[in-house]
Amino acid sequence: MKKLPVIFSTSAEGYSIHAEIKSIGPDLLIMITGGDTPHIGTVTTISGEVEVKTILFPSYQGRFHKDHLVAEKIADSIKSYLPGNCVITAGVHVEQITKKANRGFH
């Protein structure tokens, strides 16, 4: 097993996404960033039998960031393994992303 913090990275079509995982006692903090404009767009929380919850921050023109699509996939896959709570911050932006680049990150 890897010692925390751990950083995972993946790249496709010239863009990269990074996930940094830190332990805080029995809890985890996961920070997902990348693309050409890293930011904090969403915060997803996971805790035992409580439903996964996400806050979306506003981006521009009344829209909200969509980074929860990445965070909630991760939350669903790790929820049953968590000994404590988990917070996932996500902020990945690729300007004018193409379908080809988007498929590279799935």
N, CA, C and O atoms as a GROMACS GRO file, in nm:
protein
  424
    1MET      N    1   0.084  -0.118   0.000
    1MET     CA    2   0.000   0.000   0.000
    1MET      C    3   0.089   0.125   0.000
    1MET      O    4   0.190   0.130   0.070
    2LYS      N    5   0.050   0.224  -0.079
    2LYS     CA    6   0.127   0.347  -0.088
    2LYS      C    7   0.105   0.433   0.036
    2LYS      O    8  -0.005   0.438   0.091
    3LYS      N    9   0.211   0.501   0.077
    3LYS     CA   10   0.202   0.594   0.189
    3LYS      C   11   0.146   0.726   0.138
    3LYS      O   12   0.185   0.774   0.031
    4LEU      N   13   0.054   0.785   0.213
    4LEU     CA   14  -0.008   0.911   0.174
    4LEU      C   15   0.078   1.028   0.220
    4LEU      O   16   0.145   1.014   0.322
    5PRO      N   17   0.082   1.142   0.152
    5PRO     CA   18   0.002   1.174   0.035
    5PRO      C   19   0.053   1.106  -0.092
    5PRO      O   20   0.172   1.077  -0.107
    6VAL      N   21  -0.039   1.080  -0.182
    6VAL     CA   22  -0.009   1.016  -0.309
    6VAL      C   23  -0.064   1.106  -0.419
    6VAL      O   24  -0.172   1.164  -0.405
    7ILE      N   25   0.009   1.117  -0.528
    7ILE     CA   26  -0.039   1.194  -0.643
    7ILE      C   27  -0.048   1.102  -0.763
    7ILE      O   28   0.049   1.037  -0.801
    8PHE      N   29  -0.167   1.097  -0.822
    8PHE     CA   30  -0.190   1.022  -0.945
    8PHE      C   31  -0.207   1.124  -1.057
    8PHE      O   32  -0.265   1.230  -1.036
    9SER      N   33  -0.158   1.091  -1.175
    9SER     CA   34  -0.173   1.180  -1.291
    9SER      C   35  -0.206   1.098  -1.414
    9SER      O   36  -0.163   0.984  -1.428
   10THR      N   37  -0.282   1.159  -1.503
   10THR     CA   38  -0.309   1.099  -1.633
   10THR      C   39  -0.311   1.212  -1.735
   10THR      O   40  -0.346   1.326  -1.703
   11SER      N   41  -0.273   1.180  -1.858
   11SER     CA   42  -0.270   1.280  -1.964
   11SER      C   43  -0.334   1.226  -2.090
   11SER      O   44  -0.326   1.106  -2.120
   12ALA      N   45  -0.397   1.316  -2.164
   12ALA     CA   46  -0.455   1.281  -2.294
   12ALA      C   47  -0.466   1.409  -2.376
   12ALA      O   48  -0.504   1.514  -2.325
   13GLU      N   49  -0.432   1.399  -2.503
   13GLU     CA   50  -0.447   1.511  -2.597
   13GLU      C   51  -0.380   1.639  -2.547
   13GLU      O   52  -0.430   1.749  -2.573
   14GLY      N   53  -0.268   1.625  -2.477
   14GLY     CA   54  -0.193   1.741  -2.434
   14GLY      C   55  -0.239   1.804  -2.302
   14GLY      O   56  -0.186   1.908  -2.262
   15TYR      N   57  -0.336   1.742  -2.234
   15TYR     CA   58  -0.384   1.792  -2.106
   15TYR      C   59  -0.363   1.687  -1.998
   15TYR      O   60  -0.358   1.568  -2.027
   16SER      N   61  -0.349   1.733  -1.874
   16SER     CA   62  -0.328   1.641  -1.762
   16SER      C   63  -0.428   1.667  -1.652
   16SER      O   64  -0.476   1.779  -1.633
   17ILE      N   65  -0.460   1.560  -1.579
   17ILE     CA   66  -0.543   1.566  -1.459
   17ILE      C   67  -0.461   1.503  -1.348
   17ILE      O   68  -0.397   1.400  -1.367
   18HIS      N   69  -0.464   1.566  -1.229
   18HIS     CA   70  -0.390   1.516  -1.114
   18HIS      C   71  -0.486   1.496  -0.997
   18HIS      O   72  -0.578   1.576  -0.977
   19ALA      N   73  -0.466   1.390  -0.922
   19ALA     CA   74  -0.542   1.367  -0.799
   19ALA      C   75  -0.441   1.350  -0.686
   19ALA      O   76  -0.360   1.257  -0.688
   20GLU      N   77  -0.447   1.439  -0.589
   20GLU     CA   78  -0.360   1.430  -0.471
   20GLU      C   79  -0.445   1.382  -0.354
   20GLU      O   80  -0.549   1.440  -0.324
   21ILE      N   81  -0.400   1.277  -0.289
   21ILE     CA   82  -0.475   1.217  -0.179
   21ILE      C   83  -0.395   1.233  -0.051
   21ILE      O   84  -0.279   1.192  -0.044
   22LYS      N   85  -0.457   1.293   0.050
   22LYS     CA   86  -0.393   1.312   0.180
   22LYS      C   87  -0.479   1.246   0.288
   22LYS      O   88  -0.602   1.252   0.283
   23SER      N   89  -0.414   1.184   0.385
   23SER     CA   90  -0.488   1.129   0.498
   23SER      C   91  -0.487   1.230   0.612
   23SER      O   92  -0.387   1.296   0.637
   24ILE      N   93  -0.599   1.239   0.680
   24ILE     CA   94  -0.614   1.323   0.799
   24ILE      C   95  -0.679   1.232   0.902
   24ILE      O   96  -0.801   1.222   0.910
   25GLY      N   97  -0.597   1.165   0.981
   25GLY     CA   98  -0.650   1.062   1.071
   25GLY      C   99  -0.713   0.953   0.987
   25GLY      O  100  -0.651   0.904   0.893
   26PRO      N  101  -0.838   0.914   1.018
   26PRO     CA  102  -0.905   0.810   0.939
   26PRO      C  103  -0.971   0.866   0.813
   26PRO      O  104  -1.029   0.791   0.735
   27ASP      N  105  -0.962   0.996   0.792
   27ASP     CA  106  -1.031   1.064   0.683
   27ASP      C  107  -0.938   1.089   0.565
   27ASP      O  108  -0.816   1.086   0.579
   28LEU      N  109  -0.998   1.115   0.447
   28LEU     CA  110  -0.921   1.145   0.327
   28LEU      C  111  -0.961   1.280   0.269
   28LEU      O  112  -1.078   1.319   0.274
   29LEU      N  113  -0.863   1.349   0.216
   29LEU     CA  114  -0.883   1.470   0.138
   29LEU      C  115  -0.828   1.441   0.000
   29LEU      O  116  -0.709   1.410  -0.014
   30ILE      N  117  -0.912   1.451  -0.102
   30ILE     CA  118  -0.871   1.426  -0.240
   30ILE      C  119  -0.890   1.555  -0.319
   30ILE      O  120  -0.999   1.612  -0.322
   31MET      N  121  -0.781   1.600  -0.383
   31MET     CA  122  -0.786   1.723  -0.462
   31MET      C  123  -0.760   1.687  -0.608
   31MET      O  124  -0.652   1.639  -0.643
   32ILE      N  125  -0.859   1.711  -0.692
   32ILE     CA  126  -0.849   1.680  -0.835
   32ILE      C  127  -0.837   1.812  -0.910
   32ILE      O  128  -0.925   1.898  -0.900
   33THR      N  129  -0.727   1.828  -0.986
   33THR     CA  130  -0.705   1.951  -1.062
   33THR      C  131  -0.649   1.916  -1.198
   33THR      O  132  -0.601   1.805  -1.221
   34GLY      N  133  -0.656   2.012  -1.288
   34GLY     CA  134  -0.593   1.989  -1.417
   34GLY      C  135  -0.650   2.072  -1.529
   34GLY      O  136  -0.726   2.166  -1.508
   35GLY      N  137  -0.609   2.033  -1.649
   35GLY     CA  138  -0.650   2.108  -1.767
   35GLY      C  139  -0.566   2.232  -1.783
   35GLY      O  140  -0.454   2.240  -1.733
   36ASP      N  141  -0.621   2.331  -1.854
   36ASP     CA  142  -0.546   2.454  -1.874
   36ASP      C  143  -0.580   2.561  -1.771
   36ASP      O  144  -0.514   2.665  -1.766
   37THR      N  145  -0.683   2.537  -1.688
   37THR     CA  146  -0.719   2.631  -1.583
   37THR      C  147  -0.762   2.555  -1.457
   37THR      O  148  -0.882   2.541  -1.433
   38PRO      N  149  -0.667   2.506  -1.376
   38PRO     CA  150  -0.704   2.438  -1.253
   38PRO      C  151  -0.778   2.534  -1.158
   38PRO      O  152  -0.749   2.654  -1.157
   39HIS      N  153  -0.871   2.482  -1.080
   39HIS     CA  154  -0.951   2.565  -0.990
   39HIS      C  155  -1.023   2.474  -0.890
   39HIS      O  156  -1.002   2.353  -0.892
   40ILE      N  157  -1.105   2.531  -0.804
   40ILE     CA  158  -1.196   2.452  -0.722
   40ILE      C  159  -1.336   2.483  -0.772
   40ILE      O  160  -1.388   2.592  -0.750
   41GLY      N  161  -1.395   2.386  -0.840
   41GLY     CA  162  -1.527   2.405  -0.897
   41GLY      C  163  -1.637   2.339  -0.817
   41GLY      O  164  -1.750   2.386  -0.814
   42THR      N  165  -1.603   2.228  -0.751
   42THR     CA  166  -1.702   2.156  -0.671
   42THR      C  167  -1.636   2.096  -0.548
   42THR      O  168  -1.515   2.076  -0.544
   43VAL      N  169  -1.718   2.069  -0.447
   43VAL     CA  170  -1.675   1.999  -0.327
   43VAL      C  171  -1.775   1.886  -0.303
   43VAL      O  172  -1.895   1.909  -0.291
   44THR      N  173  -1.723   1.764  -0.294
   44THR     CA  174  -1.807   1.647  -0.272
   44THR      C  175  -1.769   1.585  -0.138
   44THR      O  176  -1.651   1.568  -0.108
   45THR      N  177  -1.870   1.551  -0.058
   45THR     CA  178  -1.844   1.490   0.073
   45THR      C  179  -1.901   1.349   0.079
   45THR      O  180  -2.007   1.320   0.023
   46ILE      N  181  -1.827   1.263   0.149
   46ILE     CA  182  -1.865   1.123   0.165
   46ILE      C  183  -1.849   1.090   0.313
   46ILE      O  184  -1.746   1.121   0.373
   47SER      N  185  -1.951   1.027   0.371
   47SER     CA  186  -1.943   0.991   0.512
   47SER      C  187  -2.032   0.871   0.541
   47SER      O  188  -2.155   0.884   0.542
   48GLY      N  189  -1.971   0.757   0.565
   48GLY     CA  190  -2.044   0.637   0.606
   48GLY      C  191  -2.169   0.610   0.525
   48GLY      O  192  -2.164   0.599   0.402
   49GLU      N  193  -2.280   0.598   0.595
   49GLU     CA  194  -2.407   0.566   0.531
   49GLU      C  195  -2.482   0.690   0.481
   49GLU      O  196  -2.591   0.678   0.425
   50VAL      N  197  -2.424   0.808   0.500
   50VAL     CA  198  -2.486   0.932   0.455
   50VAL      C  199  -2.470   0.944   0.304
   50VAL      O  200  -2.367   0.907   0.248
   51GLU      N  201  -2.572   0.995   0.239
   51GLU     CA  202  -2.569   1.013   0.094
   51GLU      C  203  -2.455   1.107   0.053
   51GLU      O  204  -2.426   1.205   0.122
   52VAL      N  205  -2.390   1.076  -0.058
   52VAL     CA  206  -2.285   1.162  -0.112
   52VAL      C  207  -2.348   1.297  -0.145
   52VAL      O  208  -2.453   1.304  -0.208
   53LYS      N  209  -2.282   1.405  -0.102
   53LYS     CA  210  -2.334   1.540  -0.126
   53LYS      C  211  -2.230   1.623  -0.199
   53LYS      O  212  -2.110   1.609  -0.176
   54THR      N  213  -2.278   1.711  -0.288
   54THR     CA  214  -2.188   1.794  -0.366
   54THR      C  215  -2.236   1.938  -0.368
   54THR      O  216  -2.356   1.965  -0.380
   55ILE      N  217  -2.142   2.029  -0.355
   55ILE     CA  218  -2.168   2.172  -0.373
   55ILE      C  219  -2.101   2.214  -0.503
   55ILE      O  220  -1.982   2.188  -0.523
   56LEU      N  221  -2.177   2.279  -0.591
   56LEU     CA  222  -2.124   2.331  -0.717
   56LEU      C  223  -2.105   2.482  -0.702
   56LEU      O  224  -2.199   2.552  -0.665
   57PHE      N  225  -1.985   2.531  -0.731
   57PHE     CA  226  -1.961   2.674  -0.726
   57PHE      C  227  -1.996   2.736  -0.860
   57PHE      O  228  -1.982   2.672  -0.964
   58PRO      N  229  -2.043   2.863  -0.858
   58PRO     CA  230  -2.074   2.929  -0.985
   58PRO      C  231  -1.946   2.953  -1.066
   58PRO      O  232  -1.839   2.978  -1.011
   59SER      N  233  -1.962   2.945  -1.198
   59SER     CA  234  -1.847   2.970  -1.285
   59SER      C  235  -1.865   3.105  -1.356
   59SER      O  236  -1.794   3.200  -1.324
   60TYR      N  237  -1.955   3.114  -1.448
   60TYR     CA  238  -1.977   3.239  -1.520
   60TYR      C  239  -2.114   3.237  -1.584
   60TYR      O  240  -2.170   3.130  -1.610
   61GLN      N  241  -2.170   3.353  -1.608
   61GLN     CA  242  -2.298   3.372  -1.676
   61GLN      C  243  -2.408   3.282  -1.619
   61GLN      O  244  -2.486   3.224  -1.694
   62GLY      N  245  -2.413   3.270  -1.486
   62GLY     CA  246  -2.518   3.192  -1.422
   62GLY      C  247  -2.500   3.042  -1.430
   62GLY      O  248  -2.588   2.967  -1.388
   63ARG      N  249  -2.388   2.997  -1.484
   63ARG     CA  250  -2.360   2.853  -1.494
   63ARG      C  251  -2.284   2.808  -1.372
   63ARG      O  252  -2.229   2.888  -1.296
   64PHE      N  253  -2.281   2.676  -1.354
   64PHE     CA  254  -2.206   2.618  -1.243
   64PHE      C  255  -2.102   2.522  -1.298
   64PHE      O  256  -2.119   2.464  -1.405
   65HIS      N  257  -1.994   2.506  -1.222
   65HIS     CA  258  -1.890   2.411  -1.262
   65HIS      C  259  -1.948   2.270  -1.266
   65HIS      O  260  -2.042   2.238  -1.194
   66LYS      N  261  -1.891   2.185  -1.352
   66LYS     CA  262  -1.938   2.048  -1.372
   66LYS      C  263  -1.838   1.945  -1.324
   66LYS      O  264  -1.845   1.828  -1.363
   67ASP      N  265  -1.743   1.987  -1.241
   67ASP     CA  266  -1.638   1.897  -1.195
   67ASP      C  267  -1.690   1.784  -1.106
   67ASP      O  268  -1.620   1.686  -1.081
   68HIS      N  269  -1.815   1.799  -1.060
   68HIS     CA  270  -1.874   1.693  -0.978
   68HIS      C  271  -1.888   1.562  -1.056
   68HIS      O  272  -1.895   1.455  -0.996
   69LEU      N  273  -1.890   1.570  -1.188
   69LEU     CA  274  -1.901   1.448  -1.268
   69LEU      C  275  -1.782   1.357  -1.244
   69LEU      O  276  -1.796   1.235  -1.242
   70VAL      N  277  -1.664   1.414  -1.226
   70VAL     CA  278  -1.544   1.337  -1.195
   70VAL      C  279  -1.544   1.296  -1.048
   70VAL      O  280  -1.521   1.179  -1.016
   71ALA      N  281  -1.572   1.391  -0.959
   71ALA     CA  282  -1.566   1.365  -0.814
   71ALA      C  283  -1.666   1.259  -0.771
   71ALA      O  284  -1.633   1.174  -0.688
   72GLU      N  285  -1.786   1.263  -0.824
   72GLU     CA  286  -1.888   1.167  -0.782
   72GLU      C  287  -1.859   1.025  -0.832
   72GLU      O  288  -1.896   0.928  -0.766
   73LYS      N  289  -1.792   1.013  -0.946
   73LYS     CA  290  -1.748   0.880  -0.992
   73LYS      C  291  -1.648   0.822  -0.893
   73LYS      O  292  -1.656   0.704  -0.857
   74ILE      N  293  -1.554   0.905  -0.850
   74ILE     CA  294  -1.455   0.860  -0.754
   74ILE      C  295  -1.523   0.827  -0.621
   74ILE      O  296  -1.494   0.724  -0.560
   75ALA      N  297  -1.613   0.913  -0.576
   75ALA     CA  298  -1.684   0.891  -0.449
   75ALA      C  299  -1.756   0.757  -0.450
   75ALA      O  300  -1.748   0.681  -0.353
   76ASP      N  301  -1.826   0.728  -0.557
   76ASP     CA  302  -1.900   0.601  -0.567
   76ASP      C  303  -1.806   0.481  -0.561
   76ASP      O  304  -1.840   0.378  -0.503
   77SER      N  305  -1.688   0.494  -0.620
   77SER     CA  306  -1.597   0.379  -0.625
   77SER      C  307  -1.521   0.357  -0.494
   77SER      O  308  -1.475   0.246  -0.469
   78ILE      N  309  -1.507   0.459  -0.410
   78ILE     CA  310  -1.429   0.442  -0.286
   78ILE      C  311  -1.514   0.437  -0.160
   78ILE      O  312  -1.463   0.401  -0.054
   79LYS      N  313  -1.640   0.473  -0.169
   79LYS     CA  314  -1.726   0.487  -0.050
   79LYS      C  315  -1.723   0.366   0.042
   79LYS      O  316  -1.709   0.381   0.163
   80SER      N  317  -1.734   0.248  -0.013
   80SER     CA  318  -1.741   0.128   0.071
   80SER      C  319  -1.608   0.091   0.136
   80SER      O  320  -1.604   0.005   0.224
   81TYR      N  321  -1.498   0.155   0.095
   81TYR     CA  322  -1.366   0.126   0.150
   81TYR      C  323  -1.320   0.227   0.254
   81TYR      O  324  -1.218   0.206   0.319
   82LEU      N  325  -1.393   0.335   0.272
   82LEU     CA  326  -1.349   0.443   0.360
   82LEU      C  327  -1.365   0.407   0.508
   82LEU      O  328  -1.472   0.363   0.549
   83PRO      N  329  -1.260   0.426   0.587
   83PRO     CA  330  -1.273   0.404   0.731
   83PRO      C  331  -1.333   0.526   0.801
   83PRO      O  332  -1.377   0.516   0.916
   84GLY      N  333  -1.334   0.641   0.734
   84GLY     CA  334  -1.384   0.765   0.794
   84GLY      C  335  -1.456   0.848   0.689
   84GLY      O  336  -1.527   0.795   0.604
   85ASN      N  337  -1.436   0.978   0.696
   85ASN     CA  338  -1.499   1.072   0.603
   85ASN      C  339  -1.405   1.104   0.489
   85ASN      O  340  -1.285   1.075   0.495
   86CYS      N  341  -1.462   1.165   0.384
   86CYS     CA  342  -1.379   1.205   0.269
   86CYS      C  343  -1.437   1.332   0.208
   86CYS      O  344  -1.558   1.347   0.193
   87VAL      N  345  -1.346   1.422   0.172
   87VAL     CA  346  -1.383   1.543   0.098
   87VAL      C  347  -1.303   1.542  -0.032
   87VAL      O  348  -1.182   1.522  -0.033
   88ILE      N  349  -1.376   1.563  -0.143
   88ILE     CA  350  -1.312   1.570  -0.274
   88ILE      C  351  -1.335   1.709  -0.331
   88ILE      O  352  -1.449   1.750  -0.351
   89THR      N  353  -1.226   1.782  -0.356
   89THR     CA  354  -1.237   1.908  -0.429
   89THR      C  355  -1.199   1.877  -0.574
   89THR      O  356  -1.105   1.802  -0.599
   90ALA      N  357  -1.272   1.936  -0.668
   90ALA     CA  358  -1.245   1.908  -0.808
   90ALA      C  359  -1.250   2.037  -0.888
   90ALA      O  360  -1.338   2.121  -0.871
   91GLY      N  361  -1.152   2.050  -0.977
   91GLY     CA  362  -1.146   2.168  -1.064
   91GLY      C  363  -1.058   2.141  -1.184
   91GLY      O  364  -0.937   2.162  -1.181
   92VAL      N  365  -1.120   2.095  -1.290
   92VAL     CA  366  -1.049   2.065  -1.415
   92VAL      C  367  -1.119   2.141  -1.526
   92VAL      O  368  -1.240   2.126  -1.546
   93HIS      N  369  -1.044   2.222  -1.597
   93HIS     CA  370  -1.104   2.298  -1.708
   93HIS      C  371  -1.016   2.287  -1.831
   93HIS      O  372  -0.895   2.311  -1.824
   94VAL      N  373  -1.077   2.251  -1.942
   94VAL     CA  374  -1.008   2.248  -2.070
   94VAL      C  375  -1.090   2.336  -2.165
   94VAL      O  376  -1.203   2.303  -2.200
   95GLU      N  377  -1.031   2.446  -2.205
   95GLU     CA  378  -1.099   2.538  -2.295
   95GLU      C  379  -1.125   2.471  -2.429
   95GLU      O  380  -1.035   2.413  -2.489
   96GLN      N  381  -1.249   2.480  -2.475
   96GLN     CA  382  -1.292   2.423  -2.603
   96GLN      C  383  -1.249   2.277  -2.617
   96GLN      O  384  -1.185   2.239  -2.716
   97ILE      N  385  -1.284   2.196  -2.518
   97ILE     CA  386  -1.248   2.054  -2.519
   97ILE      C  387  -1.314   1.984  -2.637
   97ILE      O  388  -1.427   2.015  -2.675
   98THR      N  389  -1.243   1.891  -2.694
   98THR     CA  390  -1.297   1.813  -2.806
   98THR      C  391  -1.349   1.680  -2.753
   98THR      O  392  -1.314   1.639  -2.643
   99LYS      N  393  -1.432   1.615  -2.830
   99LYS     CA  394  -1.482   1.483  -2.791
   99LYS      C  395  -1.366   1.384  -2.776
   99LYS      O  396  -1.369   1.298  -2.689
  100LYS      N  397  -1.267   1.396  -2.861
  100LYS     CA  398  -1.150   1.307  -2.856
  100LYS      C  399  -1.076   1.325  -2.724
  100LYS      O  400  -1.041   1.226  -2.660
  101ALA      N  401  -1.052   1.449  -2.682
  101ALA     CA  402  -0.982   1.474  -2.555
  101ALA      C  403  -1.067   1.428  -2.438
  101ALA      O  404  -1.015   1.371  -2.342
  102ASN      N  405  -1.197   1.453  -2.443
  102ASN     CA  406  -1.286   1.414  -2.334
  102ASN      C  407  -1.286   1.261  -2.315
  102ASN      O  408  -1.288   1.214  -2.202
  103ARG      N  409  -1.285   1.184  -2.423
  103ARG     CA  410  -1.281   1.037  -2.414
  103ARG      C  411  -1.151   0.989  -2.352
  103ARG      O  412  -1.148   0.884  -2.288
  104GLY      N  413  -1.044   1.063  -2.370
  104GLY     CA  414  -0.914   1.021  -2.318
  104GLY      C  415  -0.908   1.019  -2.166
  104GLY      O  416  -0.818   0.957  -2.110
  105PHE      N  417  -1.000   1.087  -2.099
  105PHE     CA  418  -0.998   1.093  -1.953
  105PHE      C  419  -1.098   0.999  -1.888
  105PHE      O  420  -1.112   1.002  -1.766
  106HIS      N  421  -1.166   0.916  -1.962
  106HIS     CA  422  -1.266   0.825  -1.901
  106HIS      C  423  -1.203   0.696  -1.859
  106HIS      O  424  -1.271   0.608  -1.807
   0.00000   0.00000   0.00000
